[in-house]
Amino acid sequence: MTFNKKTLATCIAAAAASSLMASAAQAEMSDDEIRIGYLADMSGTYRDLAGPGGLTALEMAVEDFGGSVNGTPIEIFSADDRNSADVGANAVREWVDEDNVDMVAGLVASSVSIAVTKVLEENDGLGIVSGSAASSITNEHCTPNHIHWVYDTYPLANGTAKAVVEQGGDSWFMLTADYAFGHALEADVTKVVEESGGEIVDSVRHPFPTNDFSSYILQAQGSGAKIVGLANAGSDTVNAITTASEFGLTDSGQQLAGLLIFLNDVHALGLEATQNLLLTTGWYWDMDEESREWAERYYEEEERMPTMVQAGIYSSTMHYLKAVEAAGTDDPETIRAKMAEEPINDFFARNGQIREDGRMIHDMYLAQVKTPEESTGEWDLYEILSTIPAEEAYRPLSESQCKLVQN
């Protein structure tokens, strides 16, 4: 190619503009790094449903993205919140003040998430909540600085409780974890049960976490309720189901309704104890080819199949990184808006969309635990019975108390 003066000047100008654009994009990345903090229970009640496995899922997302965004490297921090709101809030405050962390991921115990999102709002940060269940996180506790990704108590009640009442389980005893998540789940279940024609005959709240469920199961047996609803999660749910089995609760005609059951819970308890249990889930590893492909990669890392929370951590991290790439900045306000612009349709979410209250709505699923005879392998645990469409699964904005929603 022959260059004349005009062509050469044009090329120089284009190269200069390109260089300036690249420099500007780089300058938009604070500290010349994208810093992600992973906060979760790494050693306690909720360890298996998120914990170290959730960190693995996040690391897989970063690796699959190439380890950098527009040439800016990604750095990951992690901490164990020990299911303490104070510990979690202090860890995030330190990340923001001293390490300039751009986004906080994980977030499991609802009390921790509520405390952390307040810190993020005060400091103009960004959080993606993947493990917490309390629907209040994008209702009365919503902020412009966080997104709630995987599930919450509203679809759990709409799915499991509604299905159980329709099958004749119209009298309930509620066994509830005594903190934000349990209270929210109990309230949402009570609303669905009563609107479906059933009643809550009695309830009891247990400390979080709890090892001894004997007295609570005895109260449930004494209530005469057809259904004992477990508004708890993790090892609390496992301990409650184990105690109920030891006390012969189901042998006497009562039925357990696990309102937040994770894959690892069913695996730990075994199909003999959990067969035919109805549950609502946001994702299952064996639901389609795309899910199986990712789950098998995860299995190679962890030697166990992922929960919906771990899958959601990967999904939300990828969506975040794509938004950073598209926007050319890690500014929290810009990124949250960019994430809300783009629909989410990946191996985890179908018909996903981030609403103005920060709730990522997507299809949910009513599932039933298989019998030992139906299962074909160690992790072949669920049968998906039906899909709950995204727009029906979550609390409608018309009922929202979120300050960001214009009713």
Summary of the structure (lengths in Angstrom):
residues: 407
radius of gyration: 23.0
end to end distance: 62.5
largest distance: 94.5
contacts: 1473
relative contact order: 0.13
helix: 46%
strand: 19%
